Amino acid sequence: KVEPHQYKELCQASFSNRDICKTHHYLLLIVVRKMEGNARDPSKVYKRESAKRVFVNRSLRLEKIKFFGFDMDYTLAVYKSPELEQLGFDLTVERLISQGYPEEIRTFGYDPIFPVRGLWFDYQYGNLLKVDGFGNILVGMHGIKFLKPSEIEELYPNKFVQLTANRIMVLNTLFNLPETHLIAQLVQYFDTHGEFTLLPDKTGVRGGEILISYRSMFKDVRNAVDWVHMDSESKMKPSILANLDKYVIKDDRIVPMLRMLRTNNRKTFLLTNSDFTYTNGVMTYLIDKEWSNYFDISIVDACKPKWFAEGTTFREVNLETGSYKLGIHAGPLRPGVIYSGGSCDAFRQMVKARGKDVLYVGDHIFGDVLRSKKTRGWRTFLVVPELDHELTVWTDRKPLFEQLAVLDNTLAEVYKNLDGTSVERPHIESVIQAIRQKSHEMDQEYGVLGSLFRAGSRTTFFASQVERYADLYASSCYNLVHYPGFYFFRAPMLLMPHESTVDHAAVHKSARAEMLRRQDSVGQQVRGWTRKNLQTENTFCHEEEEEDQGSEGKDDNDSTREKSSSDGEGEAITTTDVVVVAQEQIDQERGWKGGPEGASPSPSSLVNRIGGSRTMARIAAVLAILCAGAFAQGCQKHPVCDQDQLARCQKTFNQDVGIPPNLDVKKYDQLQDAVESLIGTQGIDELGRVCYALRSLKFCFDDMSHYDNCMFNPLGLVGDDNCQATGITEKQARGYVRFWASLDFACGVGFSHYWNAEQTPTSTGCMSNVFANKLDDLRKCQESFDNEIAGDNMDSCPFVSEASKCYQRAFSKCIDQGQWFGCEYELVGLQAAYGNCGQDFCKSVVGDGPTCSFEDLQDCQDTFNNALGINEPQPWQDSNSYRNKIEAIYEQPAGNTGVRKVCRYFRQFKQCLGPCYQQTVQVPFLVKNAGVAPTEATTYMATFNSMHYLCGAGFGTYIANPACFISSWKAARPNLEDVRNSFEAQAYLMPQQACSLATNVLTQFERAFSSGCGPESKDTQFWGCEYARTGIFTGFPQCSLSCSLPVVGN
């Protein structure tokens, strides 16, 4: 209780700037009353201690969970901190020294107050960044020095950085803590070492002939950490197993928790990435030698997050030797047996578990929680050991938070009575400064880099990930023992700012509010409307109550069988009854061909068609309900296609490629034959023209969502806005979607692979030859799939795989890229039409080829750039600037500089990459791995395509008269840059006009070399045109451009 005369005294005790208290001390009254109100609020009173609590983001009923899964490291096995981090830090330092790092780093020490999880490491500038959920930088640190706001602004415009794999490493796990501190110390060491100087672009350091980029430095640290944790020669795991009491906390709650969770026929499973020997040692310490009996299923070497995707080979472990048993395990999963690897798909099929049946508990926000939530729909429980410290600060440093609240209210009060007529700015500088000081003081209570969950008043990237992907979270998984097995974890109501900042007792004044007050409340009006129009009160289902609508203790099949059974003769429909009805018959009964009854057939008409017995009548009734209901429900849930727009745009496409105008959805097979025949007879140029027509088709629709609704949504083609049939059958809709998805692939990711396979000397023309001479074989692949899926549509994935491989075989005489194109061409189409199987059936097609990584490209690119003296560590990020730097070298004098120098190192660049050159210097590869926009990737690729011409077919022109070439290039280059930049800006905005715009570019390049070279003028003129054409073709392959003398042709 604070008396009024104490307000000023308390205020002065709270703030270093006591002037605030002279005029604003009354604001303390607001805070005190708010705190007193909270004390009386029952929602603020919890019966459990904070250290034993489980916190809730999304409501969950424990009794609904059938499978409880656990990670081991940092989940069941809680490691002692900082003992384990110190061990990992020391071993990583030893590994780095053995790899060539200086002995001086042995003096580095691990300080547990420095690192915090969730930081981003920027490969480019070597900075540790603390960001919010949107990529806005909250705190920056270079080495062990905090970056000033001005320094952050210089390196990161708008204090924002995008999360891309080639630029950012997210240090999210508890195992990342030692390397976070280590990389900071390494950056500080090399930056301040007398023998090294900072590179001009601030991306690393140089000492004599030694260049160390921050990217390579972190890569070395990461490799060392991986070696420490995973290599058989590492001392990490043997040291832990030899000193378990030193490194692992033994919690007596583990057995009671596992026993409690296994009641009522529920099951537990262990899913860990650790190997069997290590897992067995740790779990024996935590429980006893019979630890596997506490789990219904135990899986080691899981390889998460890969386990949630394609997975690995599923095998049984020999408990005597720790090695794998022969072959792939295909039987049921048994308690007491240890398994290795596998995948979530295999696990789900063996245990028959739906996504929401499983609660998985782990500490890894990405490997455990995010992947299991996003890809499999599992319920998730995140273990955050740091919560203990976070809650300690939250409670022990309560005055700091209260002082920040007072300051926040002070700002609000200052602005409260100002409106649009106010002209005098309030003096708030002292308040802002006080907020900064208190926020910094509060951050320091958590550690050098502050709280895991916030920086000042803003939440971190880690906090946003926890909110988004963790249904539950706690400092320990063992907190579950403090809750009954039927507990209802209910998420608190999430308030919007207009709710959290306006008190219920406040008087809301507005013209509309006054009008509503004079009438009945909206709630009274709604209840009156309900009584008048509906037989029962309208209800709203919330997520946590949704599953309670069915019978208690029965699964979906049980409920369905019970509702479907009747009293007569004990006959009932079961899940094994199968009725085969011809597709045409169902279409006719549904009225989907224009009948007045829309989508719903009459049960009696179905009875007449398929038989009159009581059982058959019931089957007919259920079929009628399912067919009509599924269509109506799907129509409501899925956007539908605008048939008028589709018809107009389809005719435009047909006209552009020169095929009959009447080929449409209902004639999807003839449409596909016509387009693929064109590609087959006229090759790569015709594919380019078809792709250009596809672009025009997309722009024909009002927006891309309308295009997607028609071209990638079979259900949207079958029904209209009113859930009435359009006359398009399901087979037609799926076939149409399949064709467009395949064509979209061919004109996008697949185009460069088609082009490479078509142009490679060993298989010239083989791609177009398949479409020209093997269309019948391709159609047989599709017909086989259609027949298989008609007989068994419960799981299309095996048939999708076989159809894709069938297409691959049709392209068997082409190089690997061509075979991959064929396989992926069919796979993409089928997955668009029938749903994604979650498996890459085409991966093995190029499996025998080179395995090319982004790091390979990065390393070779760095070598190439260093040889040319270009400081551009990531040229694909600003590819236009990089192209200008390359072309500036062409102006250098003849000899060993200029063009000869570029071509010499370009050949070495290609040799460095080897067969990976064709795979990595590609737009799709760069977009996926470098995280850049397609336009940037295209310009980067175009730079090297033009270089191919310069150093290949065009090299002789340079040799013939280098002086003329250099002088012409030097004089024209600034203008040519402007011409090319203008073209690219317009062409990407107006792709329909790209080809006509490109002709002007070729003309300008041609004219730049049209005089001054004597007899060779025509050669250099052609060179200029062809140099520009090879670059333009990269981004606009549909343009059939060619260079001729003396003017550009069509």
Number of C-alpha atoms within 10 A of each C-alpha: 6 11 7 11 8 10 18 21 13 14 22 16 12 17 15 11 14 15 12 17 20 11 10 18 21 15 18 24 17 13 16 16 13 11 13 12 12 13 12 10 10 9 9 9 10 9 6 11 7 16 15 18 19 22 19 18 20 19 17 23 15 19 16 19 19 20 23 23 23 23 23 21 20 22 21 24 20 19 22 16 13 15 14 17 22 17 18 22 25 19 20 26 24 17 20 19 16 12 11 8 15 10 12 9 16 13 8 15 15 21 14 17 15 17 22 26 21 26 27 24 26 23 22 19 18 25 26 28 26 26 25 22 14 13 17 18 22 19 20 23 18 20 22 18 11 16 17 12 13 10 12 21 14 11 13 14 9 11 19 17 19 12 15 15 14 20 19 21 17 20 19 20 16 19 19 22 24 26 23 23 23 25 24 22 19 21 23 16 17 20 19 14 12 9 11 18 17 17 16 9 12 14 20 24 23 16 15 9 6 9 16 17 23 24 22 16 16 23 14 17 21 16 13 23 23 13 17 24 18 15 13 11 11 16 15 20 19 13 13 19 19 11 11 18 13 14 21 22 17 18 13 11 15 19 15 12 18 19 14 15 23 18 11 10 8 15 20 22 20 21 25 24 20 21 16 23 15 16 20 22 17 22 17 14 18 22 16 13 12 11 17 20 14 20 22 20 22 24 26 25 19 24 19 22 19 16 23 23 18 16 19 16 14 21 20 23 19 15 15 6 10 15 15 17 15 10 10 12 15 11 7 8 17 13 14 16 17 22 24 27 22 24 21 20 15 15 17 14 10 13 12 10 14 14 17 17 18 23 26 24 27 29 28 23 23 18 19 24 26 22 21 26 22 11 13 18 16 21 23 27 29 27 27 21 20 18 19 16 16 16 14 15 17 16 12 10 13 12 12 17 17 16 20 21 14 23 22 14 17 20 15 11 13 14 12 10 8 13 8 5 6 9 8 7 9 11 10 13 9 12 16 14 12 18 20 14 14 19 19 14 14 22 19 14 19 20 15 15 23 23 23 25 21 19 20 20 10 13 17 26 25 23 16 16 16 21 15 13 22 26 23 24 25 24 24 26 26 22 17 22 18 13 17 12 19 12 13 15 19 15 15 12 7 9 9 8 8 8 10 10 9 11 10 9 6 7 9 11 8 9 8 8 11 11 10 12 10 8 10 11 10 11 9 11 11 13 12 11 11 14 12 9 9 9 8 8 10 10 6 8 9 9 11 15 12 10 13 11 8 13 12 9 10 10 10 10 11 15 14 15 14 13 11 16 15 15 7 9 8 7 13 19 19 14 10 6 8 9 11 7 11 8 13 10 11 17 18 14 22 23 19 23 16 14 16 11 14 19 27 22 24 17 19 13 13 23 18 12 14 15 12 14 10 15 17 17 18 20 22 25 20 15 17 23 16 13 16 19 14 13 20 17 11 16 21 16 11 15 20 24 25 17 14 9 15 22 15 13 20 20 17 18 21 22 13 16 19 13 15 13 14 13 18 19 23 17 13 21 16 14 21 18 15 18 20 20 19 20 22 23 15 13 20 22 16 20 26 21 19 25 23 23 20 23 17 18 20 18 16 19 18 10 10 12 13 19 21 17 19 26 25 23 22 27 24 26 30 24 27 19 15 11 19 21 24 18 18 18 22 15 17 20 23 24 25 27 27 26 26 21 22 22 24 18 18 23 21 14 16 21 21 22 23 25 20 17 24 23 15 13 9 12 15 16 18 23 28 24 19 24 23 18 13 15 17 13 16 21 14 14 19 20 13 15 21 16 11 15 18 13 9 10 12 8 11 19 20 13 19 25 20 17 24 25 23 22 25 25 17 20 25 16 15 26 22 19 23 27 26 27 28 31 26 26 24 28 27 23 26 29 19 21 24 20 12 15 16 13 12 13 18 21 11 10 19 15 11 8 12 11 11 16 13 15 13 15 20 18 15 18 21 19 17 20 20 14 14 18 12 14 16 19 20 17 21 25 18 15 21 16 13 22 18 14 16 20 19 16 18 21 20 17 15 18 10 11 16 20 26 21 17 22 18 14 16 21 13 15 20 16 13 18 19 13 14 18 17 15 21 20 19 19 25 20 16 25 17 15 16 19 18 19 14 16 17 19 26 25 24 26 22 25 24 18 20 21 22 19 18 23 18 11 11 20 17 14 18 21 13 14 17 18 15 19 24 18 17 19 20 16 13 15 18 12 13 17 15 11 16 19 14 13 19 20 11 13 19 14 11 13 17 15 12 21 21 14 17 22 20 15 21 26 18 21 27 27 17 20 26 20 15 14 20 10 10 18 18 18 20 28 25 24 25 25 26 25 22 25 26 22 24 27 20 21 21 21 23 22 21 16 21 14 22 14 12 13 14 18 13 12
